[in-house]
Amino acid sequence: MGVDLMRRLPRLELLLAFLVVLGAHTALAQAPAFQYDPPAGFFGGGGVLPETWTPINADGLIAIYPFRPFAGEFQRHFAQTLFAERIEQNRETRIVRPPFGEAVTVPGAESAMLLRFVADHSGYVREHARLAVLSRGHVAVIDISSSSPEAWTRNWPGALGLLQSLRVLEATPRSVAAIPVEGPVGEVAGVYLGSTMIFQGNPMGPVGSGRWIAGTKWYLLSGDGRVQSGFKLPQAPNGDIRLFDYEAARRKDPGFGGTYSVEGGKVTLRLGNETVVADLTPEGHLVIRGTTYTKSKLKDQ
């Protein structure tokens, strides 16, 4: 019996490894998502992960990191580490003033904490507020920072508006299935183009420095309820947008792809870690956060 067990061990190990990978994919597939109002006085967003917002003076930054699996004691881990291992932009190198804060309430979350601290960033001192949110075995982090106390006072009202509007949505499935669209397909499906400002960081300057440049953003809505967004223009085989591969695009940029639904004069776009509600104009265009996206129909519609 001992020999048989030893012979079976490699198969058992493979099975266990498969179950671990399957569990990891399942956890990722069930990750919750945020919904929030854009911060007043800030520009950015766009679905890029982490989603970032920068004030007009470029003297601050709001970085929204999506939900990722977490196992442990949430509040203790946050107090001890500030979840610095999850910060990809503007990560602190040394704490100048110890964190202080308290537990807060975020609708849809099991627990949330907001901590204030001052940190050094390789010679640049910045004011910080960091929110960590726990929901269904996942943690998301929102890091808010400014380059000086004066900039903090100026930028905080816009950041606070975002935090006050924040809520956690239900899990977003990894495999995006088409959903019914109200009304004739031809009235909604198509490419929507709009002009937006894109923040271009300066890698040679201090953290958060850069400039805003004009750019084009697009939303591509299929006839079966799928949506993809991006910048410049969507790419498709032979330039035929009807051949656009939504699934491949979503796998490449999960923050930009998802599904949409139509109800009345509203089009709800579920993209990665955010949900956007657009107004449908009488001319058939979309208005998203004050920007009009002009519709270009798909061929043969």
N, C-alpha and C positions, 0 to 999 in steps of 0.2 A: 504493500500500500504506500510505503514511503517513497519507493521508486516512482510509482505512478504519479504521486503528488509532485515530485521534482520535475517529472516530464511535463506536467501541466503548468508549472510556474510561468514559463515564458508566455503561454497563452493568457494566463491570468493577468500578467503584467500588461500585455497589450490591451486586454479588455479594460483594465483600470485606467490606462492612459487614454483610451478612447472615451471612457466615461468622463474623465477630467476635462478633456477638450470639449466634449459635448456640453458639459455643465457650464464651461466658460462661454461658449457660444449662446447657450440659453440665457445666461445672466445678461450678456450684452444685448440680446434681442429684447429683453424685458426692461431695458433701462428707461426710467421716467424722462420727462423733458420739462423745460421751463416755458412759461408764457409770461410776457411782461410788456409794459409800455416803454417806448424809446425814451431815454433820458433827455429832458429839455436842455438845449444849449450844447448838445453833443452831436457828433456825426460818426457814422460807421455802420456797424451791424453787417448785414449782407449774408449771413449764414456760414461764414468761414469760422472754423473751430480753432482756437477759442474765439468766440465772437467778441469783437472789441469796439469800444466807443471812445472817442477822443473829443475833448472840448475844443472850441474854436481857437483858443490861444495855444493849443497843443501843450498845455502844462499839466496834463493829467491823463489818466487812462482807467477805463473800466474793462476788465477782461472776464468773460463769462465762460467757465470751463464746464463741459457737459457732465452728466452723471456717469460715473464709472463704479464698478463693483468695489465694495468695502466690507471687510470683516474685522471687527474689533470694537473697542469701547470708543464710541464716536467723540464724546465731549473731551475725554482725557487725551485722545490722540490729537485732536485739534488744538487743545491748550498747549500740548508739548511740542508739536511740530508745525502748527499753522498750515498743515497740508502743503508745505513748501515743495514736496516731491511732485505735486501736481501742477505747479506753476511753471509754465513754459515761457511766458513773457514777463519781463520786469521782476524776476525773482530776486529777493533780498539776499545780501551776502552776510549781513550782521545786524542784529537787533539793537537799536539805539535806546529805545524806550520800551520797557516790557509791555506785553499785550494786556489789555483790560477790556471787559465787555460783559455780555450777558446772553442768556437764551432769548430768542425771539420767536415769533410765530410766522410761519409761511404756510398759507393754505395748501393742503394736499401733502404736506411733508410730515414725517414722524417727529423730527427734531431739527432745530436750526440754532446756530450761534453766530453772533456778530462780535468780532474783536477789533479794537483799534490799537495801532502800534506805530512806531517810527522806526525806519530801517535804513541802513546804509546800502547803497548799490554801487560798489566799487568806486567810492569817492563821492557819490551823489546821495544826499539824504532826502528821503521822501516820506510823506505822511500816508498812512494806510488805514483802510477798513477792509476786513476780509470776512465774508459770510460763507459759512459751510452749511450745507443742507443735506439731511439724511432722509432717504425715501426708499423703501422696499429693498434694502440691502445695497443701495448705491449712494454715493456722495457726489455732490456738485459743489463747485467753489466759485464765488464771485469776488474778484480782487479789485478794489478801488484805491487809486493812489493819486497823489498830486505832488508837484515838485517843490512846494513851499507851503507854509501855513496860510499865506495870503491866497494862493491858488486853491488850497483846500476849502477855504471859506467861500470862495467864488464858485467852485464846482460842486460842492456838496448838495445844494438843493436839487440839482438835476439828477445826481446819483440817488438821492433819497427818494425821489419820485419813482425811479425804476424799482427800488427795493420795495416800496409800498405797494406797487402794482404786481409784484412777483407772485406767481402761484405754480404749483407742480401739476403737470398733466399726467394722464394715464400713460402706461408703457407704450412705446412705439415699436411695432414689430419690425424685425430686420427684413423680412420678405414683404415687400409692399404689394398689396393686391389692389386691383382697380375697384373703384367704388362708383355707385350710380351718380350720374350728373343730372340735375333737374333741367328740363327744357331741351330743345334741339341742340345736338352736339355742335353744329356749325356756329351757334351763337356764342360759344365760350372757347372752344379749342382754337389754338393758334399761338403765335409768338407775340409777346408783348415787350416792347423796347422802351426804355426810359433813361434819362440822363441823371447821373448821380455823382456825388463827390466821393473819391476814393483816397484814403489816407496812405501816403507813401512814406514809410519810415526812413529815417536817416541813420544807417548803421554806423556812421562815423561820429555821430553826435551823442548827446546824453540820452538816457532812456526816455522814451516818449516823444523825442523830437522828430520832425519831419514836416511834410507839407501836404496840402490837399490838392488833388488834380481832378479835372473833369473826366468822367468815363461813362461808358454805356453798360447798363445792367439789363438782363433779359429774364423773362419767365416763359417757359414753354409748357403749354397745357395740352395734353392729349385728349382724344375723344372718349377715352375710357376711364378718366379720373386720375391719371398720373400727372405729375408736375416736376419739372427740373428748372433750376435757375443757375445763373452764372454771369460772367462779365464778358465784354466784347460781343461776340456773336456765337450762337450754338453751332457745333460742327456735326455734319451728317454725311453719309456716303454720297458722293457725286453731288453734294449740295442739296439733296432732296430731304427736307426736314421731316417728311413722313417716315423716313427710314431711321430716324434718331433712335438710338438704343438707350432707353430710359434706365433699364436695369444696370447696364454697364456703367452709365454715368453716375448712378446713385452709389454703386459699389466704390467707385473712384473717389467721389466727394459726397459722403453720406449726409453732410450738413446742408446740401443743396437740393436733395431730392425727396420726394414723398408723394402725397396724394392731395386732391382738392375736391371740394364739394361746393354746390351752388344752392343758395336759398334766397329767394327774393332778389334784391339788388346787391347781395353780398357774395363774395367768393372767398371761401376759407381755404388757405394754403397751409398744409402741414409739412413743414420742411425741416428734416433733421431734428434739431433741438428747439425749434420755435414754431409757433403757429401765427400766421399772419392773416388778418381779415382785410380784404380789399373791397373797395366800393366799385360796382360795375356802373359805368356812365351810360347815358342814353345812346351815345355813339358806339358803345361796345368796348371802351377802353377800361383799364384798371387804374384806380387811384390807391396807392400804397404809401402810407405815412406822408401824405402831402405831395407825392410825386406821381405824375400821370404817366402810365405805361401804355403806349400806343399799340393797337393790335394790328398784326399782319397775319392774315388767314393762312392756314395750311393749304397746299395745293389741292385742286379738285374738290373744294368744299364750297 
